[in-house]
């Protein structure tokens, strides 16, 4: 009995380490082809259709999610700020919260949910129907022709989708709290404008290529 337990633990540990090894090999080959073919015209021709799939088709989901997050934060936080007599400060707090944390996280989650599943299903179908084997027979590396363009599309468009999420989050709280009793849209917006420089710094951070690259992988 103890021997079988040790055997099961060893087998599961070996399987987990093998999965990690496969992932790092895949990531290494992806970045190898990325740097080797980045300036080639064929890569950019393959990139444009993926930018449409990853970026343009994701805007409605990002916009709706960001707007409703801004609305929910405005509704839930207004009474707390009003009790302190600081409801005019609500705009800056919500903007900083959305731009600093919620916007990038939601953009990454929506991108992983919509694009990640679609790309995985597409590549899995190509593997089952032996299209990947056909590429190998023709001397083409599937990672170069299939993975690299999709990674580049996510890398370039994740910061833009993050900015859209932040923007619609701000629009959501303005629409919801602009009509609040005891407060005006102009007062909320004016206080939020005082935080413009800080918000700009957070926008630059959320658009960092290394950050978007980590989320894309």
C-alpha positions in Angstrom: 0.0 0.0 0.0 2.7 2.6 0.9 4.6 1.7 -2.3 1.5 2.3 -4.5 0.9 5.7 -2.8 4.5 6.7 -3.5 4.1 5.4 -7.1 1.0 7.5 -7.7 2.6 10.6 -6.2 5.7 10.1 -8.4 3.6 9.5 -11.5 1.5 12.6 -11.0 4.5 14.8 -10.2 6.2 13.5 -13.4 3.1 14.3 -15.4 2.9 17.8 -14.0 6.6 18.4 -14.7 6.2 17.1 -18.2 3.3 19.5 -18.8 5.4 22.4 -17.6 8.2 21.3 -19.9 6.0 21.1 -22.9 4.7 24.6 -22.2 8.1 26.1 -21.8 9.3 24.3 -25.0 6.2 25.7 -26.8 6.8 29.2 -25.5 10.5 29.1 -26.4 9.8 28.0 -30.0 7.1 30.7 -30.2 9.4 33.5 -29.2 12.2 32.1 -31.3 10.0 32.3 -34.4 8.7 35.7 -33.2 12.1 37.3 -33.2 13.2 35.5 -36.3 10.3 36.5 -38.5 9.1 39.8 -36.9 10.3 42.0 -39.8 9.2 39.7 -42.6 6.3 40.8 -44.7 4.7 37.4 -44.6 4.2 37.6 -40.9 2.4 41.0 -41.2 0.2 39.6 -44.0 -0.9 36.8 -41.6 -1.3 39.3 -38.8 -4.0 41.5 -40.2 -6.8 38.9 -40.2 -5.9 38.0 -36.6 -6.0 41.6 -35.6 -9.6 41.7 -36.9 -10.6 38.6 -35.0 -8.8 39.5 -31.7 -9.3 43.3 -31.6 -12.4 44.5 -33.5 -14.7 41.6 -32.5 -13.7 41.9 -28.9 -14.6 45.6 -28.6 -18.4 45.1 -27.8 -17.6 42.6 -25.0 -15.0 44.8 -23.5 -17.2 47.9 -23.8 -20.2 46.3 -22.2 -18.2 44.8 -19.3 -16.3 48.0 -18.6 -19.4 50.2 -18.7 -21.3 47.9 -16.3 -18.4 47.7 -13.9 -18.3 51.5 -13.8 -22.1 51.7 -13.2 -22.0 49.1 -10.4 -19.1 50.8 -8.6 -21.0 54.1 -8.8 -24.2 52.7 -7.4 -22.5 50.8 -4.6 -20.1 53.5 -3.5 -22.3 56.6 -3.7 -24.0 56.0 -0.4 -20.7 55.5 1.4 -19.2 58.7 0.0 -22.4 60.6 0.6 -22.3 59.5 4.3 -18.8 61.1 4.6 -19.8 64.2 2.6 -17.3 63.3 -0.1 -19.5 62.3 -3.0 -17.8 64.7 -5.3 -14.6 62.6 -4.8 -16.2 59.5 -6.1 -15.2 60.1 -9.7 -11.5 60.2 -9.0 -11.6 57.1 -6.8 -13.6 55.0 -9.4 -11.4 56.2 -12.2 -8.2 55.2 -10.3 -9.7 51.9 -9.3 -10.8 51.1 -12.9 -7.6 52.2 -14.6 -5.2 50.8 -12.0 -6.7 47.3 -11.4 -10.1 46.5 -12.7 -9.7 47.6 -16.3 -6.6 45.6 -17.1 -7.9 42.5 -15.3 -11.3 42.6 -17.0 -9.7 43.2 -20.4 -7.4 40.2 -19.8 -10.2 38.0 -18.6 -12.5 38.9 -21.5 -9.6 38.4 -23.9 -8.8 35.0 -22.4 -12.5 34.0 -22.4 -13.4 35.0 -25.9 -10.2 34.9 -27.9 -8.4 32.1 -25.9 -11.2 29.6 -26.3 -11.8 30.5 -29.9 -8.1 30.2 -30.8 -7.7 26.9 -28.9 -10.8 25.4 -30.6 -9.5 26.5 -34.0 -6.0 25.1 -33.6 -7.4 21.9 -32.0 -9.7 21.4 -35.0 -6.8 21.9 -37.3 -4.8 19.3 -35.4 -7.7 16.8 -35.4 -8.2 17.2 -39.2 -4.5 16.8 -39.8 -4.0 20.3 -41.2 -1.0 20.7 -38.9 0.5 17.5 -40.3 -0.1 18.9 -43.8 1.9 22.0 -42.9 4.8 20.0 -41.6 4.8 17.8 -44.8 5.0 21.0 -46.9 8.0 22.1 -44.8 6.1 24.9 -42.9 6.4 25.2 -39.1 2.9 25.4 -37.6 4.1 27.6 -34.8 5.5 30.2 -37.3 2.4 30.3 -39.4 -0.3 29.8 -36.9 0.9 30.7 -33.4 3.1 33.8 -34.0 0.5 35.9 -35.8 -2.0 35.2 -33.1 0.5 36.1 -30.4 1.4 39.3 -32.1 -2.3 40.3 -32.5 -2.9 39.7 -28.8 0.4 41.6 -27.9 -0.5 44.6 -29.9 -4.2 44.8 -29.2 -4.4 43.9 -25.5 -3.2 47.5 -24.5 -5.8 49.0 -26.8 -8.6 46.8 -25.4 -7.4 47.8 -21.9 -7.8 51.5 -22.7 -11.3 50.8 -24.1 -12.2 49.0 -20.9 -10.9 51.9 -18.8 -12.8 54.4 -21.1 -16.1 52.7 -20.9 -15.7 52.2 -17.2 -15.5 55.9 -16.8 -18.4 56.5 -19.1 -20.5 54.0 -17.0 -20.0 55.8 -13.7 -20.6 59.2 -15.4 -23.9 58.0 -16.9 -25.0 56.4 -13.6 -23.9 59.1 -11.1 -24.5 62.2 -13.3 -28.2 62.0 -12.4 -27.6 61.1 -8.7 -29.5 63.1 -6.1 -27.3 65.7 -4.5 -24.6 65.5 -7.1 -24.0 66.7 -10.6 -22.2 65.2 -13.5 -20.0 68.3 -13.8 -18.9 68.2 -10.2 -18.0 64.5 -10.4 -16.2 65.0 -13.7 -14.3 68.0 -12.5 -12.9 66.3 -9.5 -12.0 63.3 -11.6 -10.1 65.6 -14.0 -7.8 66.7 -11.2 -6.5 63.1 -11.2 -5.7 63.2 -14.9 -1.9 63.0 -14.5 -2.1 60.1 -12.1 -4.5 58.3 -14.4 -2.2 58.8 -17.3 0.6 57.1 -15.5 -1.6 54.1 -14.8 -2.7 54.0 -18.5 0.9 53.9 -19.5 1.5 51.0 -17.1 -1.5 49.1 -18.3 -0.3 49.5 -21.9 3.2 48.2 -21.1 4.3 45.7 -23.8 5.8 43.3 -21.3 2.5 43.3 -19.3 0.4 42.7 -22.3 2.8 40.0 -23.6 2.6 38.1 -20.3 -1.2 38.2 -20.5 -1.2 37.2 -24.1 0.9 34.1 -23.4 
